[in-house]
Amino acid sequence: DAKTTQPNSMESNEEEPVHLPCNHSTISGTDYIHWYRQLPSQGPEYVIHGLTSNVNNRMASLAIAEDRKSSTLILHRATLRDAAVYYCILKETSGSRLTFGEGTQLTVNP
Amino acid sequence: ETGVTQTPRHLVMGMTNKKSLKCEQHLGHNAMYWYKQSAKKPLELMFVYNFKEQTENNSVPSRFSPECPNSSHLFLHLHTLQPEDSALYLCASSQVGGGGYTEAFFGQGTRLTVV
């Protein structure tokens, strides 16, 4: 599995945007970029995914670099409920497995 | 509510006990997974089942025995565990194949303590 690199932790203030970076320099052409997050005492939950183009959904936006070697998850207005560990994961088009790294612990300050 | 239900939520067992973890998904998915999350460590994939058949076993010790009687149910049978097996055990499901994409849905996990 291609590896991703994320900062161990980040902090944000409530109602401000948050940009969570992820490096994946060994990404292959068939790898999708997925983001999951894990709130305290919960299982991980899906946030967003993309291949080449930027993506938006009700939870977040995903900005993908033109060379696909990095991506950024954008939370437009952080809330206290967004405090979680955010995982950036590469997954093959046809593969079923998700391989989790250590993720980024996001702290949101009131 | 994610559509994936795990029971029990908490379990304390002795090293000589036998217990089972249960997972049920109500999403119509064809793949199910067991993950282990130890303190301060990333989630580790343990087993993968596609269409009730085990397709992946990531060198998991034989004291962990999975069972998938149908596409909606997944069990993890536990026997003669060690204290270092104490962890959060997470079940997930997804739809694989068919050309489309669905994300994985996780249960809330079973917090296992081995004493």
Interface residues (C-beta under 8 A of the other chain):
Chain A: Y32 H34 Y36 S41 Q42 G43 P44 E45 Y46 H49 S94 S96 R97 L98 T99 F100 G101 E102 G103
Chain B: T2 V4 A31 Y33 Y35 P42 L43 L45 V48 N50 T55 E56 L90 A92 S94 V96 G97 Y101 E103 A104 F105 F106 G107 Q108 G109
